[in-house]
Amino acid sequence: MNALVALSGNGVYDGSEIHETVLTLLQLDLQGIEYQCAAPNVNQYHVINHINGEEMDESRNILIESARIARGAIKDLGKVSMKDFGALVIPGGFGAAKNFSTWAFDGPQGTVLKEIETLILEAVQLKKPILAMCMSPVVIAKSLEGSSVSAKLTVGTHKEATPYEIDAIGSGMESLGAAVEKVTVKEVTVDSKHKIISTPCYMMEASIGDINEGITKAVAQLKSML
C-alpha cells in the first residue's frame, strides 16, 4: 500500500497546511501506508507573512517550499504517475485555492494546475482512491467538471463555527457537478462509488486534536479502499 501526497507549498495562507500535512503523513505511517511527497516545480501565486497576513515582496518555488515539510524527500509533481501509486492524498491549505487552482480569485470559474489535474483524472480513471482535506476538494470538483463523475465531497458545514463561506463554496462545487455533503471537522465524507474521501479539517474552527480525529478516520477509510 502506498500513496502519493501532493503538496502545494509550506504554510496555510500560501501553501499546504502544515498541521494537516504532518498529521496525515503520521497517520499514513501508523496505518501501514507508505507515501511519497510531490509538488509542482513552479512558483507559488504569492508569499504571505504568516504573522500579520500581509503579502511579501518576494517569490518562492512550490517544490522547494514543500520540501521543507517532506524533509527533502520529494519529487516533481509533473514527473510522477498514479500508475506507480495506490492512492492520491491532497492536504488542504490555501495553496489548494491559489497554487493548485485559482479558486481563491476566480471561484468555480477558475482553472486547475495541469500537473495536479492530470493526477486526479488519472486516479479516477484507474479507480484509485483519493483523499482530499480542507479546501482541496474544490480542486477535485474543478478537475472533474464536465466529466461523468459527480463526486460526493465536503468542505465542512455552516452549522458549526467556521471562518469561511461554506455554503458559497459548496454551491460553487455543486455548479461544477459535485454532490456536496455538510459534515463536521471530526467527520468524513466517503464516496464509495468513485473512491473519494474528504474531511473538513481547518475549514472549521477547530483544534489540532479535532483535525487529527478527522484525518485519522479519513486515512482509515483510505486504507480500507486500498
MOMOLIN-V516460 format. One record per pair of residues at least 4 apart in sequence whose ideal C-beta (glycine too) atoms are under 8 Angstrom apart, sorted by the first residue. I is the first residue (numbers start at 0). GAP is how many residues later the second one is. If there is no record, write none. Layout:
i = [I	I]
gap = [GAP	GAP]
This chain:
i = [0	0	0	0	0	0	0	1	1	1	1	1	1	1	2	2	2	2	2	2	2	2	2	2	2	2	3	3	3	3	3	3	3	3	3	3	3	4	4	4	4	4	4	4	4	4	4	4	5	5	5	5	5	5	5	5	5	6	6	6	6	6	6	6	6	6	6	6	6	6	7	7	7	7	7	7	7	7	7	7	7	7	7	8	8	8	8	8	8	8	8	8	8	8	8	9	9	9	9	9	9	9	10	10	10	10	10	10	10	10	11	11	11	11	11	11	12	12	12	12	12	13	13	13	13	13	13	13	13	13	14	14	14	14	14	14	14	14	15	15	15	15	15	15	15	15	16	16	16	16	16	16	16	16	17	17	17	18	18	18	18	19	19	19	19	19	19	19	19	19	19	20	20	20	20	21	21	22	22	22	22	22	23	23	23	23	23	23	23	24	24	24	25	26	26	26	26	27	27	27	27	27	28	28	30	30	30	31	32	32	32	32	32	32	34	35	35	35	35	36	36	36	36	36	36	37	37	37	37	37	38	38	38	38	38	38	38	38	39	39	39	39	39	39	39	39	39	40	40	40	40	40	40	41	41	41	41	41	42	42	42	42	43	43	43	43	43	43	43	43	44	44	44	45	45	45	46	46	46	46	46	47	47	47	47	48	48	48	48	59	59	60	61	61	61	62	62	62	62	63	65	65	66	66	66	69	74	74	75	76	76	76	77	77	79	79	79	80	80	80	81	81	81	81	81	81	82	82	84	85	85	85	86	86	86	86	86	86	86	86	87	87	87	87	87	87	87	88	88	88	89	89	89	89	89	89	89	89	89	89	90	90	90	91	91	91	91	91	91	91	91	91	92	92	93	93	93	94	94	95	95	95	95	95	95	95	95	96	96	96	96	96	96	96	97	97	97	98	99	99	99	99	99	100	100	100	100	100	100	100	100	101	101	101	102	102	102	102	102	102	102	102	104	105	105	106	107	107	107	107	107	107	107	109	110	111	111	111	111	111	112	113	114	115	115	115	116	116	116	116	117	118	119	119	119	119	119	119	120	120	120	120	121	122	122	122	123	123	123	123	123	123	126	127	128	128	128	128	128	128	129	129	129	129	130	130	130	130	130	130	130	131	131	131	131	131	131	131	131	132	132	132	132	132	132	133	133	133	133	133	134	134	134	135	135	136	136	136	136	136	136	136	137	137	137	137	137	138	139	139	139	139	139	139	140	140	140	140	140	140	140	140	141	143	143	143	143	143	143	144	144	145	146	148	148	149	149	149	150	150	150	150	150	151	151	151	151	151	151	151	151	151	152	152	152	152	152	152	152	152	152	153	153	153	153	153	153	153	153	153	154	154	154	154	154	154	154	154	154	155	155	155	155	155	155	155	155	155	155	155	156	156	156	156	156	156	156	157	157	157	157	158	158	159	159	159	159	160	160	161	161	161	161	162	163	163	164	165	165	165	166	167	168	169	169	169	170	170	171	172	172	173	173	173	178	180	182	182	182	182	182	183	183	184	184	184	184	184	184	184	184	184	184	185	185	185	185	186	186	186	186	187	187	187	187	187	187	187	188	188	188	189	189	189	190	190	190	194	196	196	196	196	197	198	198	198	198	199	199	199	200	200	200	200	201	201	203	205	205	206	207	208	209	210	211	212	213	214	215	216	217	218	219	220	221]
gap = [31	32	33	85	86	222	225	31	32	33	34	83	84	85	25	30	31	32	33	82	83	84	85	86	128	219	31	32	34	76	78	80	81	83	84	85	115	16	19	20	23	30	31	32	33	84	85	86	32	33	71	82	83	84	94	110	113	8	9	14	30	31	32	55	59	62	63	67	84	88	7	8	31	32	36	54	58	85	87	88	90	91	92	5	6	7	30	35	51	53	56	57	84	86	90	5	6	8	55	56	58	59	4	5	6	7	37	39	54	82	5	6	38	81	82	190	35	37	40	80	81	30	31	32	33	34	80	81	84	85	29	47	50	51	78	79	80	84	4	5	50	53	75	76	77	79	4	74	75	76	116	117	184	185	4	51	75	4	183	189	192	4	71	72	73	113	114	181	182	191	195	4	48	70	72	4	47	4	185	188	189	192	4	65	67	107	109	191	195	4	10	12	4	4	188	189	192	5	6	7	61	191	4	6	188	189	192	191	53	54	186	189	190	193	54	37	39	44	49	29	32	33	36	37	38	36	37	38	39	42	23	24	26	27	28	35	37	38	22	23	36	37	38	59	73	75	76	20	21	22	35	36	37	19	20	21	57	71	16	17	18	19	15	16	17	18	21	51	54	55	53	54	59	9	10	52	8	9	11	12	13	5	6	7	8	4	5	6	7	4	5	4	4	33	37	4	11	13	14	4	4	8	4	5	7	4	4	5	4	38	39	42	36	37	4	5	39	4	38	41	6	37	40	41	44	46	39	43	43	42	43	140	36	41	42	43	44	135	138	139	31	32	35	40	41	42	43	41	42	133	6	10	26	40	41	42	43	46	49	50	42	43	45	4	40	41	42	43	44	109	110	111	41	42	4	10	41	4	5	4	5	7	38	39	40	42	43	4	5	6	7	38	41	42	4	6	7	14	12	13	16	36	39	9	10	11	12	15	37	38	41	4	8	9	4	5	7	32	35	36	39	69	5	4	5	65	30	33	34	64	65	67	68	32	31	4	5	27	30	31	4	4	4	4	23	27	4	22	25	26	4	4	4	10	19	20	23	24	4	22	23	26	4	5	6	7	4	6	20	23	25	70	68	67	66	67	68	93	96	97	10	65	66	67	65	66	67	87	88	90	91	4	5	7	8	21	64	65	66	65	66	67	68	82	85	21	66	67	68	69	20	34	68	4	62	4	16	17	18	36	41	61	4	17	31	34	35	4	4	11	13	38	56	58	4	10	12	31	32	35	36	37	34	5	6	7	32	33	34	31	32	31	30	28	45	27	28	29	27	28	40	43	45	26	27	28	29	37	38	39	42	44	20	25	26	27	28	36	38	43	45	26	27	28	29	33	35	44	45	46	9	11	14	15	18	25	43	45	48	4	6	8	10	26	27	28	29	44	47	48	5	9	25	26	27	43	47	4	8	9	24	23	25	24	25	44	45	43	44	4	41	42	43	42	5	39	4	4	16	37	4	4	4	4	10	12	4	9	4	5	7	4	5	6	12	8	4	5	6	16	17	16	20	14	15	16	18	19	21	25	26	28	29	24	27	28	31	12	13	27	30	9	10	11	26	29	30	33	8	9	10	6	7	31	4	5	6	30	21	24	25	28	20	15	16	18	19	4	6	14	5	10	13	14	4	9	6	4	5	4	4	4	4	4	4	4	4	4	4	4	4	4	4	4	4]
